[in-house]
Amino acid sequence: MRDAMTAVDESQSQSAGAQEVPLVVSRPRVWPRLILGFALGLVIAIAIVASALAAWDASYEGRVLPGVHVGGVDLSGMDLEQASSAVSDSFARYGDGRLVLHTDAGDVSVAYAQFGRRPDVGWMTAEAMQAGRAGTPLARAVGEIRQAIEGTDLPVSLLIDVHALEQEVRAGLRPLARSPVDARIGTDSNTIFTVASRDGRTYDATTAAGMALASVQAVDAPEEIVIDVARVAVPPARTDAQIQIVKDTAQRMLGAVTVTFKKQEWKIKAKIVRSWIGFESAADGSVETVIDRAAIASALKKVAKGVKKAPESAVYLKTRSGRIVGVAPSHDGRKLDRRATAEAIAAALQARSNESELAPVKAKVIKIAPKLTTEVATRKGPLMTRLGSWKTWFPVDDHNFYGANIWTPARIIDGTVLNPGQTFEWWSAIGPVTTARGYGPGGYIAGDHTDPTGALGGGMCSSSTTLFNAAMRAGLRMGSRVNHQYYIYRYPLGLDATVSKSSRGTRTMSFTNDMRHPVVIRTFRYTAAGRGWVRYEIWGIPDGRTVTLGKPIVSNVRKAVTRTVSVSTLPHGVRKQTEYPANGMDVSVSRVVRDAKGRVIHANTWVSHYQLWNGVIQVGS
């Protein structure tokens, strides 16, 4: 200060000694130097600050700057590992807790850990490490100072595996779902039954997962979050009402079914019909009534048996020498067409399901051609037709040598040809009656009683009576004929023809071929329904004649009775019927034969006088 004052005095002295010449002194400008000085100072200051900042940063290299917090946790001065550990320990609780899915079928618990809810340690420590280190040096300097004084609190960040959350929600709700139950229909041995439908249920996992995510994302979420999940009803594909319609339709199909063929008919019970009805699902999920055609066909065994008829080939009618004199025409056979009949029954049932009345179903048949047709056979002989026939049944027992005494003469007579004008006579036709030819002991009427095995060939009257009736109905000229001593109920009344040879004489049966062409006698011998049968047929070329047979005229009837007699030939108390009652009566039967022009050829009346024959029951005494 002192130097400054000296400088001023010298100036004043110089100024005083030169008063006569004014002197103007130019002073230098001060503000440029001030600006320059300020700028220089600022640069120096910045350099100092920068140097200090660099020194500050250097001292926190790899550590969190002072004043940095995460969710209230002070991480100042910590390195990365320390900061990570502090953040992980401080916020580990965010992984604890559970999500509760509340449904009307029960609750489902999903732990937070199952979908990875936890603190985002990596992000939070990275943010902490970068806090205050962004911007220009000056801004950083200001920021770090302020941060150190005021502090910086970074938000807590959570990690959640959204996909895992959705999967866990779905997995938890899946067991609570219930599939709907469709209404069902079926049959048993008694009826058609139905099973009611039931709604299913499911739960909207997508909505539930969205609500859960919104809740668990909040850092202040509680340890237990309850999400209400609503039920979603799943209706069945087939309802009770739909099945009821199917049942009503099927019920109308039930009931007995009648199958007919010509005059025959067979009734199939409703229980069997019910076994044909079934149900199956259609492509659209609906249920349809189905009819089992194969089951129907299997149930037609009786129908098939009744309809069945074997084909009959044409037959060459020959003399005993083998010469063909004519041809008996062939006849088609038939069998049940089970498939077509089953289809017809199914169609009838379907119509009945539409509330139509079920009419009898006509059996469908398949024609079976014979091996030898009439057309082929007639190349070797003229076509003949059956002019007359008759059949008789008899018990196969010792009274007729178990059928042999009836069938043997029929076998011998079979194929006999009568030329025009030729006469058939029983005994001449059958030849000698011997055991060597197949005859045996049989029954005959011995005066006042019947001897069951007293005559060789006894019982052959069944054969002679049958042939007499066949020839008589063919319109031929009839000859000898004698009725039995009493009426045998198996023969046509007034038209029996007995034959016998004894010491008292011979009884025979005869007729003559009075036609212009030969006739052939055919015979058939068989058993059926436990009985023996014999049938005679007269074949020839028709000449237009017709036969009118009147009804038997019965008179002078005497009622037969059955009496019981004691015999010593039977064990005590044993009963045996030896005679069967037959009313005594007189019977007359008339026949008129006319030619093609209506003129009478033959007019016959056969009169039979049947003796009263009382029944006898023997009882052992």
Helices and strands as residue ranges (DSSP letters): H 2-17, H 31-59, E 68-70, E 73-74, H 80-90, G 92-95, E 98-103, E 106-111, G 112-115, E 118-119, H 121-130, H 137-150, E 152-154, E 158-159, H 162-173, G 174-176, E 184-187, E 192-195, E 200-203, H 205-216, E 224-228, E 231-234, H 240-253, E 257-261, E 264-268, H 270-276, E 277-281, E 287-291, H 293-298, H 301-307, E 315-318, E 324-328, E 333-336, H 338-353, E 361-362, E 365-368, H 374-377, E 385-394, G 398-400, H 404-413, E 417-418, E 423-425, H 426-430, G 435-437, E 441-446, E 449-456, H 461-473, E 477-478, E 500-502, E 505-507, E 510-512, E 519-528, E 531-540, E 546-549, E 553-558, E 562-567, E 575-579, E 584-594, E 600-610, E 615-620
